[in-house]
């Protein structure tokens, strides 16, 4: 399973004529920044459980509204239909104030949630094992969807993901200044740490930060992570541990919905092209 981490790409991006040429032909990310990870049993079971859960919810909704049970063969179409979207999931979780992040072009949604997932992961890196499991699974799905944007955009609804990634990288270069040194593992942690320190950006509209022309998603991802991290006051019945559990179940659920939507929108011809 391909993996692409946008923040890591932004801070590890090389300079020089050769690298500029690779960027021009749009092969640098695929060759140097997209490792592959084996799909573990945890992820397989997680996907299976989430799809079963969605199918149960849809079946119950159909029965409650129409008094019918849908044949098993029709379930996948219902599961992947736009009737069950990431926005619906957020509203069911009383997170309607995050609607803005799911009312954009699909590639835009993916990149905003991708950055927010990494930032939230950094903030919650010392959680208990059960929460860390959801964090790990969310990261894998997040980086897989970002990988599809980079290497297999033909499998996703048409958008301008390539432009957003390039503009985000340029924005990150300005934010991180002289760059980040140290081990590869430290790169991402330090990037998240620096980005989360820019608290004033979360209070500004994206166009105030990046201008009206740039398609950077850096501070929209920052905003989404900030609303997730610091809005626990909206869920007053939960303590910190309960809110983290709820938050990562929600983030994982959003990535499942993105994956199911992408699967529905991808044509059979595109799937066949990728399998060659």
matplotlib code that plots the C-alpha trace (Angstrom):
import matplotlib.pyplot as plt

x = [0.0, 1.6, 2.2, 2.8, 3.2, 2.8, 4.5, 7.5, 7.7, 7.6, 10.6, 12.7, 12.2, 15.6, 16.9, 19.2, 18.9, 18.4, 15.6, 14.0, 13.9, 12.4, 9.7, 9.1, 8.2, 6.3, 8.2, 10.2, 7.4, 6.7, 10.4, 11.7, 8.8, 6.3, 7.3, 5.1, 3.7, 2.3, -1.4, -1.5, -4.2, -5.2, -6.0, -7.9, -10.0, -10.6, -11.8, -14.0, -15.5, -16.2, -17.9, -20.0, -21.0, -21.9, -24.0, -25.9, -26.6, -27.9, -30.0, -31.6, -32.3, -34.0, -36.1, -37.1, -38.1, -39.5, -40.1, -37.9, -34.7, -32.2, -30.7, -27.1, -26.0, -27.2, -25.5, -22.2, -23.9, -25.7, -22.6, -20.7, -23.6, -23.4, -26.3, -23.5, -20.8, -18.0, -20.1, -23.0, -20.5, -19.3, -22.9, -23.8, -20.8, -22.0, -19.1, -21.2, -18.8, -16.3, -18.7, -16.5, -13.8, -16.1, -17.7, -14.7, -13.4, -12.5, -8.7, -8.9, -10.7, -8.1, -5.2, -6.8, -7.6, -4.2, -2.4, -4.8, -4.3, -0.5, -0.9, -3.4, -1.2, 1.7, -0.3, -1.7, 1.5, 1.6, -2.0, -2.9, -2.5, -6.1, -6.1, -2.6, -4.1, -6.7, -4.0, -1.8, -4.7, -5.8, -2.3, -2.1, -5.4, -4.5, -1.2, -2.7, -5.3, -2.5, -0.5, -3.4, -3.5, 0.2, 0.7, -2.8, -4.9, -6.9, -8.5, -10.0, -12.5, -10.8, -9.2, -6.1, -4.3, -0.9, -1.2, -2.3, 0.6, 3.2, 1.7, 1.6, 5.2, 6.2, 4.1, 5.8, 9.3, 8.4, 7.0, 9.9, 12.5, 16.0, 14.8, 14.8, 17.8, 18.3, 17.0, 14.1, 11.9, 12.5, 11.7, 7.9, 7.7, 9.7, 7.5, 4.3, 5.8, 6.7, 3.4, 1.3, 3.2, 1.9, -1.3, -2.3, -2.8, -5.7, -7.6, -7.2, -9.0, -6.8, -6.7, -5.3, -2.4, -1.6, -3.3, -6.1, -4.1, -2.2, -3.9, -1.9, -3.8, -1.2, -3.2, -6.5, -5.1, -3.8, -7.2, -8.9, -6.4, -6.8, -10.6, -10.3, -7.6, -8.9, -12.7, -13.2, -15.3, -18.1, -18.2, -18.3, -19.4, -16.1, -12.8, -9.5, -9.0, -12.7, -12.4, -9.2, -10.9, -13.9, -11.8, -9.7, -12.7, -14.2, -11.0, -10.7, -14.4, -13.8, -11.0, -13.1, -15.8, -13.2, -11.9, -15.4, -16.3, -13.1, -13.9, -17.3, -16.1, -13.2, -14.1, -13.4, -11.0, -8.9, -8.8, -7.6, -4.9, -3.5, -3.4, -1.3]
y = [0.0, 3.3, 6.0, 9.7, 12.2, 15.7, 17.5, 15.1, 15.8, 19.6, 19.4, 16.8, 18.3, 18.6, 21.6, 21.8, 21.4, 17.7, 17.8, 20.7, 18.6, 15.7, 18.0, 19.4, 15.9, 15.3, 12.1, 13.2, 12.4, 9.0, 7.9, 9.3, 10.1, 7.2, 4.2, 1.1, -0.6, -4.1, -4.1, -5.6, -7.7, -4.8, -2.6, -5.4, -6.1, -2.4, -1.9, -4.9, -3.9, -0.3, -1.4, -3.9, -1.1, 1.2, -1.5, -2.2, 1.6, 1.8, -1.3, 0.0, 3.4, 1.8, -0.4, 2.5, 4.7, 2.2, -1.0, -3.0, -5.0, -4.5, -7.6, -8.2, -7.6, -4.0, -3.1, -2.0, 0.5, 1.9, 2.0, 4.0, 6.2, 9.9, 9.3, 8.4, 11.0, 12.3, 15.3, 13.1, 11.3, 14.6, 15.7, 12.4, 13.0, 16.5, 18.0, 20.1, 23.0, 21.0, 20.9, 23.4, 20.8, 18.5, 21.1, 21.4, 19.6, 16.0, 16.4, 19.6, 17.6, 14.8, 17.2, 19.2, 16.1, 14.6, 17.5, 17.7, 13.9, 14.3, 17.3, 15.6, 12.5, 14.5, 16.1, 12.7, 10.6, 9.6, 8.2, 4.7, 1.7, 1.5, 5.1, 4.7, 1.8, 4.2, 6.8, 4.4, 3.1, 6.7, 7.6, 4.7, 5.5, 9.2, 8.5, 6.0, 8.6, 11.2, 8.6, 8.1, 11.9, 11.9, 8.7, 7.6, 10.8, 9.0, 6.9, 9.9, 12.6, 15.2, 18.0, 20.1, 18.1, 18.5, 22.3, 22.2, 20.0, 22.3, 25.5, 23.9, 22.9, 26.5, 27.8, 25.2, 26.4, 29.9, 28.7, 26.3, 28.9, 27.5, 23.9, 21.0, 18.9, 15.6, 12.1, 11.3, 10.4, 13.7, 15.6, 15.2, 15.7, 18.9, 20.1, 19.5, 21.2, 24.3, 24.4, 24.1, 27.0, 29.3, 29.8, 33.1, 31.5, 29.4, 32.6, 34.0, 33.1, 31.1, 33.9, 36.2, 33.8, 32.5, 35.1, 34.6, 32.9, 30.2, 26.8, 25.9, 23.9, 24.1, 26.5, 25.0, 21.7, 23.6, 25.2, 21.8, 20.2, 23.2, 22.9, 19.2, 19.6, 22.6, 22.4, 19.8, 22.4, 21.6, 18.0, 18.8, 15.4, 13.9, 13.9, 14.2, 10.5, 10.0, 12.9, 11.6, 8.2, 9.9, 12.1, 9.3, 7.1, 10.1, 10.8, 7.1, 7.1, 10.1, 8.3, 5.2, 7.4, 9.0, 5.6, 4.3, 7.4, 7.1, 3.4, 4.3, 7.1, 5.2, 3.6, -0.1, 1.1, 3.1, 0.1, -2.1, 0.4, 0.4, -3.4, -3.7]
z = [0.0, -1.1, 1.5, 1.0, 3.8, 2.6, 5.6, 5.4, 1.6, 2.3, 4.8, 2.9, -0.5, -2.2, -4.1, -7.2, -10.9, -11.0, -8.4, -10.3, -13.4, -11.6, -10.1, -13.6, -14.9, -11.6, -10.8, -7.7, -5.2, -6.7, -6.8, -3.5, -1.2, -1.6, 0.4, 0.4, 3.5, 3.8, 4.7, 8.2, 9.8, 12.0, 9.1, 7.2, 10.3, 10.9, 7.4, 7.5, 10.9, 9.7, 6.5, 8.4, 10.9, 8.0, 6.3, 9.6, 10.0, 6.4, 6.7, 9.9, 8.3, 5.3, 7.5, 9.8, 6.8, 4.4, 6.3, 3.9, 4.2, 1.3, -0.4, 0.5, -3.1, -3.0, 0.3, -1.2, -3.5, -0.5, 1.7, -0.9, -1.9, -1.2, 1.4, 3.8, 3.6, 5.8, 6.5, 7.7, 10.0, 11.5, 12.1, 13.7, 16.0, 16.9, 15.0, 12.6, 13.1, 11.0, 8.0, 6.1, 5.7, 3.8, 1.5, -0.8, -3.8, -3.0, -3.4, -1.2, 1.5, 1.4, 1.8, 4.6, 6.6, 5.8, 7.4, 10.3, 10.9, 11.2, 13.5, 15.8, 15.8, 17.0, 19.8, 20.9, 20.5, 24.2, 24.4, 25.5, 23.3, 22.2, 20.9, 19.4, 17.3, 15.8, 15.3, 13.4, 11.2, 10.5, 9.4, 7.1, 5.4, 5.3, 3.6, 1.2, 0.0, -0.4, -2.3, -4.7, -5.3, -6.1, -8.0, -9.2, -9.6, -12.4, -9.7, -7.9, -8.9, -11.1, -9.2, -8.8, -6.1, -7.9, -7.7, -4.1, -3.1, -4.9, -3.4, 0.1, -0.2, -1.1, 1.9, 4.2, 3.0, 4.2, 7.5, 8.4, 7.4, 7.3, 7.3, 9.8, 10.6, 12.4, 11.7, 9.3, 12.3, 13.9, 10.7, 10.9, 14.7, 14.4, 11.5, 13.4, 16.5, 14.5, 12.7, 15.8, 17.4, 14.7, 16.7, 15.2, 11.8, 13.2, 13.8, 10.3, 7.1, 4.6, 2.0, 4.7, 5.2, 1.7, -0.6, -3.0, -5.7, -3.8, -3.5, -0.3, 2.2, 5.0, 7.3, 6.5, 7.8, 10.8, 11.4, 11.3, 13.7, 16.0, 16.1, 16.8, 19.5, 21.4, 21.1, 23.8, 25.6, 23.1, 24.5, 28.2, 29.3, 28.3, 30.1, 28.1, 27.5, 26.4, 24.0, 22.4, 21.9, 20.4, 18.2, 16.7, 16.1, 14.2, 12.2, 11.3, 10.3, 8.0, 6.3, 5.8, 4.2, 1.9, 0.9, 0.2, -1.8, -3.9, -4.5, -5.8, -8.1, -9.6, -12.9, -13.7, -16.4, -13.9, -11.6, -14.4, -15.4, -11.9, -11.7, -14.9]

ax = plt.figure().add_subplot(projection="3d")
ax.plot(x, y, z, "-o")
ax.set_aspect("equal")
plt.show()
